[in-house]
Amino acid sequence: MKIQIKYWPDTEKISKIQKGNWIDLRASEHAEIKAGEHVLIPLGVAMKLSDGYEAHISPRSSTFKNYGILMTNSVGVIDNSYSGNNDQWMFSAYATRDTFIYRGDRICQFRIMEIQPEIEFEEVDNLDSVDRGGFGSTGIA
């Protein structure tokens, strides 16, 4: 699959991954964030995804430990209609402590996923499956 990508000036190019399923993205600008603030951190890229695909953006496993920021919506979903020349990808961050992110810091990652197939809901009175034990349970009392 080939994906068209536009880079903002001075953004480090994404390299082909050798290991793993997610591709790192970097902050394309410095960001000083005070505890309790919300900011959109530009990632310096826009992409034209193929029909039938979307991108999922998630924090890296070290993002909170290193910067004390949380992604405000837990995961970002970018569908293939967000593909215009100015549709720069962003990381929506909430700071739990004062922090500074430098341009080029790896703060999140993404992967390309097939969109959900068309589904139809069938209403029933009962589901023919064994109960697992309720929400938050693995069946252990």
Secondary structure by P-SEA (a helix, b strand, c coil): cbbbbbbccccccccccccccbbbbbccbbbbbcccbbbbbbccccccccccbbbbbbccccccccccccccccbbbbccccccccbbbbbbccccccccccccccccbbbbbccccbbbbbbbccccccccccccccccc
